[in-house]
Amino acid sequence: MTEIVMNQSELAAEIAARLRDEVAAAVKAQSVGVATTATTAEGEGVSFGDFLKCVATNDVQRLRAVYKSSKALDETTGAGGGFLVPTQFEERIRAVGAPMLFDQLVAAGRGPLMLRTNAAELALPVLEQDQAPNVESSALVGGVRLVWREQSADVAESEPRFEQRIFRPHAADAYVAAATELITDAPQALEDTLVTLFGRAYAVLKARVMLRGTGVGQPRGIVGHPAAISVARSTTGTQVERDTTTILDMIQRLLPGSATAVWIAHPFWRARLMATRLAETLLYTVNGQSLVYGDTLAGIPIAYSEHLPAVTGAGSLILADLSYYAFVERAGFSVAFSEHVRFLKRQSVWLFGVRIDGAPLVNAPLILADGAGTNTVSPFVEIAAGQ
């Protein structure tokens, strides 16, 4: 096969063209940002724009008959008000978040565990992995071990240790004001805007709380969590040598077998990471030619997020196995409308609501069964503060 050589500008143009084609295909397949219209069995045209107009005019009869939507009344305020968004529109809103960090990780198979519930809370049984294991077992199996037995001897006791994690989805709302004339005259145009705004805002919210949620009235994030291992920055050698040593130390503390691990870094880390001896590029082939698709470090993909602390801060660089993080969504988005809040500005207000909770599935680093009793690893490793 003849080798094709391209200069930097040609390569960049080819990459851009390829990505445009991929985005166009995704938009066509998922109808992202397009005011699509479906037809019910009764022959009535339906769309998300029409649904929003029905909410604005409080057309309860059409909302129930055509959209099968009901009042999202609940024991709480906030996201419990308004009308439930029909499933077909809910999935479209989610699809709009595809370019955002959280949805990219999920699509790549490196995202957190995603669960949905119709209840006010969800009890999730998980293995208790943060206890010192028997040297013939592993913390990963929660205390279960196979014990050697002589013929006719009793079986030694070995039971798994379980604990319950209680997830209680917290309410979060998005407030969007729109001109009254736009709602009346162009509901389909409003549809594109609101779907995009809410879908991407929801993806941003999930990324933010997964990384830095406080756990008070919102999900608990990874940065600073008791299960995260903090690795001190090396102070020996040049900047490149220090960063390389620190990164190797972080890899050493990652939970063994974390095949879906991912680096998550503040965007200003990019140049420093690419300068280390461990830097690589992830390639894929189009028409026999390799094109740059993304950054990797020691074979592990890198994702960049503005929601992490600045480069010198603790947690500005994370190595994480997000399969040890669980997100619980209360099934169903809600949407409410008011024409009174900003009456003098001739604007009406949309209030979109979600309810989510999330947290790591381990409470502390895991102790290795090497007999030392002090060697620990974790699915979450973060860099300490420093230069």
Secondary structure per residue as TSV (DSSP state, phi and psi in degrees):
chain	resnum	aa	ss	phi	psi
A	1	M	-	360.0	132.0
A	2	T	-	-71.6	130.9
A	3	E	-	-77.6	131.5
A	4	I	-	-99.6	125.6
A	5	V	-	-112.0	129.6
A	6	M	-	-125.3	146.0
A	7	N	-	-79.4	174.6
A	8	Q	H	-61.8	-41.8
A	9	S	H	-68.0	-38.8
A	10	E	H	-65.6	-40.1
A	11	L	H	-63.0	-43.6
A	12	A	H	-62.4	-40.4
A	13	A	H	-65.5	-40.5
A	14	E	H	-64.4	-41.7
A	15	I	H	-62.3	-45.9
A	16	A	H	-60.9	-42.6
A	17	A	H	-63.9	-42.0
A	18	R	H	-62.7	-45.2
A	19	L	H	-65.1	-37.6
A	20	R	H	-61.5	-41.7
A	21	D	H	-63.4	-40.8
A	22	E	H	-65.6	-43.5
A	23	V	H	-63.8	-42.4
A	24	A	H	-62.0	-40.6
A	25	A	H	-64.8	-41.3
A	26	A	H	-65.3	-41.4
A	27	V	H	-62.9	-42.8
A	28	K	H	-64.1	-40.9
A	29	A	H	-71.9	-36.9
A	30	Q	H	-105.0	-4.1
A	31	S	T	56.4	41.3
A	32	V	T	-73.6	123.9
A	33	G	T	74.8	11.5
A	34	V	-	-115.0	133.0
A	35	A	-	-78.3	82.8
A	36	T	-	-78.9	157.4
A	37	T	-	-129.5	132.7
A	38	A	E	-112.7	173.4
A	39	T	E	-127.8	131.3
A	40	T	-	-83.1	174.4
A	41	A	T	-62.8	-24.7
A	42	E	T	-86.4	0.3
A	43	G	-	82.0	15.5
A	44	E	-	-92.9	126.8
A	45	G	E	-67.5	131.9
A	46	V	E	-128.2	148.9
A	47	S	-	-159.3	168.5
A	48	F	H	-67.1	-35.1
A	49	G	H	-61.6	-42.3
A	50	D	H	-66.0	-38.1
A	51	F	H	-59.5	-45.7
A	52	L	H	-62.0	-38.9
A	53	K	H	-64.9	-38.7
A	54	C	H	-63.9	-37.5
A	55	V	H	-65.1	-43.3
A	56	A	H	-63.0	-37.2
A	57	T	T	-93.7	3.7
A	58	N	T	55.4	41.8
A	59	D	-	-81.4	76.1
A	60	V	H	-62.1	-37.1
A	61	Q	H	-62.1	-46.2
A	62	R	H	-70.3	-36.9
A	63	L	H	-60.7	-38.9
A	64	R	H	-78.9	-42.7
A	65	A	H	-75.0	-42.5
A	66	V	T	-94.0	-42.6
A	67	Y	T	-101.8	-4.3
A	68	K	-	53.1	35.1
A	69	S	-	-100.2	145.0
A	70	S	-	-128.6	168.4
A	71	K	B	-63.2	134.6
A	72	A	-	-89.6	48.7
A	73	L	-	-68.1	143.2
A	74	D	-	-153.5	176.1
A	75	E	S	-78.2	-4.6
A	76	T	S	-120.8	170.3
A	77	T	S	-94.0	-165.9
A	78	G	G	70.6	-116.7
A	79	A	G	-66.7	-6.6
A	80	G	G	-81.1	-8.0
A	81	G	S	-93.2	178.4
A	82	G	S	79.4	-158.6
A	83	F	E	-113.9	147.0
A	84	L	E	-71.9	135.8
A	85	V	-	-76.6	129.5
A	86	P	-	-56.3	148.6
A	87	T	H	-55.8	-42.7
A	88	Q	H	-63.9	-31.8
A	89	F	H	-81.4	-32.3
A	90	E	H	-60.5	-43.4
A	91	E	H	-66.1	-33.9
A	92	R	H	-66.8	-40.1
A	93	I	H	-62.1	-42.3
A	94	R	H	-62.5	-38.4
A	95	A	H	-64.2	-28.4
A	96	V	T	-64.9	-23.2
A	97	G	T	-77.9	1.8
A	98	A	T	-53.0	-37.9
A	99	P	T	-75.3	-6.7
A	100	M	S	-88.9	158.2
A	101	L	H	-51.8	-52.0
A	102	F	H	-58.3	-49.4
A	103	D	H	-69.6	-30.1
A	104	Q	H	-64.3	-42.5
A	105	L	H	-64.3	-42.6
A	106	V	H	-63.5	-44.7
A	107	A	H	-63.5	-31.2
A	108	A	T	-84.2	1.2
A	109	G	T	75.6	19.7
A	110	R	-	-121.1	18.0
A	111	G	S	-92.3	-178.4
A	112	P	-	-76.9	170.1
A	113	L	E	-70.2	125.2
A	114	M	E	-109.9	123.5
A	115	L	E	-128.3	149.8
A	116	R	E	-125.6	149.1
A	117	T	E	-144.9	151.0
A	118	N	S	-98.0	-2.2
A	119	A	S	-95.1	166.7
A	120	A	S	-70.6	-21.1
A	121	E	-	-151.4	161.3
A	122	L	E	-132.1	124.6
A	123	A	E	-95.9	118.1
A	124	L	E	-112.5	114.7
A	125	P	E	-75.5	128.7
A	126	V	E	-132.5	153.8
A	127	L	E	-67.7	140.1
A	128	E	-	-85.3	95.3
A	129	Q	-	-99.6	-3.9
A	130	D	S	-98.7	24.1
A	131	Q	S	-103.1	155.2
A	132	A	-	-62.9	123.3
A	133	P	-	-83.8	158.5
A	134	N	-	-65.0	144.8
A	135	V	T	-64.2	-16.2
A	136	E	T	-97.7	7.4
A	137	S	S	-128.5	-152.2
A	138	S	-	-155.8	146.9
A	139	A	G	-62.5	-24.1
A	140	L	G	-65.1	-23.8
A	141	V	G	-106.0	14.8
A	142	G	T	61.1	32.7
A	143	G	T	98.9	-10.3
A	144	V	-	-75.7	137.0
A	145	R	-	-151.8	152.2
A	146	L	-	-89.8	128.3
A	147	V	-	-111.9	130.7
A	148	W	-	-61.7	138.7
A	149	R	-	-138.2	134.2
A	150	E	-	-77.1	159.4
A	151	Q	T	-59.4	133.7
A	152	S	T	72.2	1.9
A	153	A	-	-81.5	157.8
A	154	D	-	-69.3	149.2
A	155	V	-	-76.7	128.4
A	156	A	-	-69.7	145.9
A	157	E	-	-72.6	131.5
A	158	S	-	-154.5	106.2
A	159	E	-	-122.2	146.3
A	160	P	-	-71.5	149.6
A	161	R	-	-103.0	120.4
A	162	F	E	-114.2	153.5
A	163	E	E	-141.2	158.1
A	164	Q	E	-101.4	131.8
A	165	R	E	-104.1	125.4
A	166	I	E	-99.1	120.4
A	167	F	E	-108.3	125.8
A	168	R	-	-122.1	99.6
A	169	P	-	-54.0	129.5
A	170	H	E	-94.9	148.3
A	171	A	E	-82.3	137.5
A	172	A	E	-139.1	136.5
A	173	D	E	-126.9	148.6
A	174	A	E	-115.4	127.7
A	175	Y	E	-105.7	119.0
A	176	V	E	-129.5	125.2
A	177	A	E	-100.9	139.3
A	178	A	E	-139.9	149.9
A	179	A	E	-61.1	138.3
A	180	T	H	-58.6	-38.0
A	181	E	H	-63.3	-36.8
A	182	L	H	-64.9	-40.7
A	183	I	H	-64.5	-37.7
A	184	T	H	-78.1	-43.4
A	185	D	H	-92.6	-28.5
A	186	A	-	-140.2	63.5
A	187	P	H	-62.9	-30.7
A	188	Q	H	-69.2	-38.4
A	189	A	H	-66.0	-38.2
A	190	L	H	-64.6	-34.1
A	191	E	H	-56.4	-49.7
A	192	D	H	-56.5	-46.0
A	193	T	H	-65.6	-48.1
A	194	L	H	-68.9	-39.7
A	195	V	H	-60.2	-46.6
A	196	T	H	-65.6	-47.0
A	197	L	H	-61.7	-49.1
A	198	F	H	-70.8	-42.5
A	199	G	H	-60.2	-45.3
A	200	R	H	-74.9	-34.7
A	201	A	H	-63.6	-36.3
A	202	Y	H	-68.3	-40.9
A	203	A	H	-63.6	-39.4
A	204	V	H	-64.9	-43.0
A	205	L	H	-58.4	-45.6
A	206	K	H	-63.7	-41.2
A	207	A	H	-64.4	-42.4
A	208	R	H	-61.7	-50.8
A	209	V	H	-73.4	-29.6
A	210	M	H	-63.8	-35.0
A	211	L	H	-87.9	-44.2
A	212	R	H	-134.1	18.4
A	213	G	-	-59.6	142.9
A	214	T	B	-83.9	-21.2
A	215	G	S	84.2	-3.5
A	216	V	S	-106.8	103.5
A	217	G	S	72.5	10.6
A	218	Q	S	-161.0	166.9
A	219	P	-	-58.6	161.2
A	220	R	B	-98.0	128.1
A	221	G	-	-90.6	177.2
A	222	I	S	-78.9	-43.5
A	223	V	T	-60.9	122.9
A	224	G	T	78.7	3.6
A	225	H	-	-69.3	147.3
A	226	P	T	-58.2	-24.0
A	227	A	T	-80.4	-16.2
A	228	A	S	-79.9	135.9
A	229	I	E	-92.8	127.5
A	230	S	E	-95.3	124.8
A	231	V	E	-106.6	124.0
A	232	A	-	-67.8	146.8
A	233	R	-	-78.5	139.3
A	234	S	-	-66.3	146.4
A	235	T	-	-119.5	13.0
A	236	T	S	-110.0	130.6
A	237	G	S	91.8	-167.2
A	238	T	S	-71.9	171.9
A	239	Q	H	-58.9	-44.1
A	240	V	H	-62.0	-43.3
A	241	E	H	-65.6	-40.1
A	242	R	H	-64.6	-45.1
A	243	D	H	-64.5	-40.9
A	244	T	H	-62.1	-44.8
A	245	T	H	-63.7	-42.9
A	246	T	H	-62.3	-42.8
A	247	I	H	-64.1	-41.4
A	248	L	H	-62.4	-38.8
A	249	D	H	-64.3	-37.0
A	250	M	H	-67.1	-42.6
A	251	I	H	-60.6	-38.3
A	252	Q	H	-63.2	-29.9
A	253	R	H	-91.8	-2.2
A	254	L	B	-71.8	142.3
A	255	L	-	-54.6	124.7
A	256	P	T	-58.4	143.5
A	257	G	T	83.8	9.2
A	258	S	-	-80.1	78.3
A	259	A	T	-71.1	-18.6
A	260	T	T	-108.0	23.1
A	261	A	-	-64.7	156.2
A	262	V	E	-145.2	142.0
A	263	W	E	-81.3	136.4
A	264	I	E	-124.4	122.4
A	265	A	E	-132.4	149.8
A	266	H	-	-60.8	141.4
A	267	P	G	-53.9	-30.3
A	268	F	G	-76.6	-2.7
A	269	W	G	-78.2	-17.9
A	270	R	H	-55.3	-50.0
A	271	A	H	-62.0	-40.1
A	272	R	H	-67.9	-40.3
A	273	L	H	-66.1	-39.8
A	274	M	H	-70.1	-16.5
A	275	A	H	-87.3	-12.8
A	276	T	S	-73.7	164.8
A	277	R	T	-71.9	-9.2
A	278	L	T	-98.4	-1.5
A	279	A	E	-69.8	141.3
A	280	E	E	-143.8	174.7
A	281	T	E	-125.4	142.8
A	282	L	E	-91.5	124.2
A	283	L	E	-111.7	150.1
A	284	Y	E	-137.8	161.9
A	285	T	E	-110.3	133.7
A	286	V	E	-128.6	119.1
A	287	N	T	53.1	42.1
A	288	G	T	80.2	2.9
A	289	Q	E	-117.9	135.0
A	290	S	E	-80.9	133.4
A	291	L	E	-125.0	144.3
A	292	V	E	-68.2	128.9
A	293	Y	E	-115.5	-29.3
A	294	G	E	-175.3	172.6
A	295	D	E	-92.6	143.0
A	296	T	E	-134.3	158.0
A	297	L	E	-135.3	116.1
A	298	A	T	56.0	36.7
A	299	G	T	81.5	1.6
A	300	I	E	-107.5	127.9
A	301	P	E	-59.8	150.3
A	302	I	E	-112.8	128.8
A	303	A	E	-113.7	143.5
A	304	Y	E	-112.2	137.5
A	305	S	-	-138.6	130.9
A	306	E	T	-72.1	-8.9
A	307	H	T	-87.3	-2.3
A	308	L	S	-86.8	159.9
A	309	P	-	-60.6	162.5
A	310	A	-	-60.3	164.3
A	311	V	T	-51.9	-37.2
A	312	T	T	-83.3	-5.0
A	313	G	S	-87.2	158.6
A	314	A	T	-67.4	131.8
A	315	G	T	86.0	10.6
A	316	S	S	-74.0	-15.6
A	317	L	E	-135.4	126.6
A	318	I	E	-128.7	141.5
A	319	L	E	-114.6	115.3
A	320	A	E	-135.0	141.5
A	321	D	-	-103.2	96.7
A	322	L	G	-73.9	-4.5
A	323	S	G	-67.5	-12.3
A	324	Y	G	-96.3	16.9
A	325	Y	E	-123.0	134.5
A	326	A	E	-117.2	133.3
A	327	F	E	-110.7	133.2
A	328	V	E	-120.2	121.2
A	329	E	E	-105.2	134.9
A	330	R	E	-74.0	121.5
A	331	A	S	-56.2	132.6
A	332	G	-	95.0	119.8
A	333	F	-	-76.8	160.9
A	334	S	E	-129.6	154.9
A	335	V	E	-139.1	132.2
A	336	A	E	-127.0	161.2
A	337	F	E	-140.2	143.8
A	338	S	E	-145.1	132.9
A	339	E	E	-101.8	7.2
A	340	H	E	-104.5	-28.0
A	341	V	E	-58.4	-42.2
A	342	R	E	-123.0	47.3
A	343	F	G	-59.0	-44.3
A	344	L	G	-68.6	-19.2
A	345	K	G	-92.3	2.4
A	346	R	T	54.8	42.8
A	347	Q	E	-125.7	147.6
A	348	S	E	-111.6	158.8
A	349	V	E	-120.7	131.8
A	350	W	E	-102.2	139.1
A	351	L	E	-125.7	108.0
A	352	F	E	-95.2	140.8
A	353	G	E	-132.6	143.9
A	354	V	E	-135.4	164.2
A	355	R	E	-136.3	121.2
A	356	I	E	-140.6	156.9
A	357	D	E	-142.5	160.1
A	358	G	E	-169.3	154.1
A	359	A	E	-171.8	156.6
A	360	P	E	-60.8	151.3
A	361	L	S	-93.3	4.9
A	362	V	-	-124.9	148.4
A	363	N	S	-92.8	-23.2
A	364	A	S	-155.3	166.8
A	365	P	-	-59.0	155.1
A	366	L	E	-93.9	135.9
A	367	I	E	-87.8	130.6
A	368	L	-	-72.1	150.0
A	369	A	S	-89.4	40.8
A	370	D	S	-92.3	-0.2
A	371	G	S	90.0	-15.0
A	372	A	-	-69.1	-38.0
A	373	G	S	82.6	-7.1
A	374	T	-	-122.4	-9.1
A	375	N	-	-83.0	117.8
A	376	T	E	-122.6	153.2
A	377	V	E	-134.9	168.6
A	378	S	B	-156.6	153.6
A	379	P	S	-73.2	-6.4
A	380	F	E	-130.2	115.0
A	381	V	E	-124.7	127.5
A	382	E	E	-125.3	153.4
A	383	I	E	-83.0	142.9
A	384	A	-	-77.6	170.2
A	385	A	S	-69.3	152.4
A	386	G	-	153.9	-173.0
A	387	Q	-	-90.9	360.0
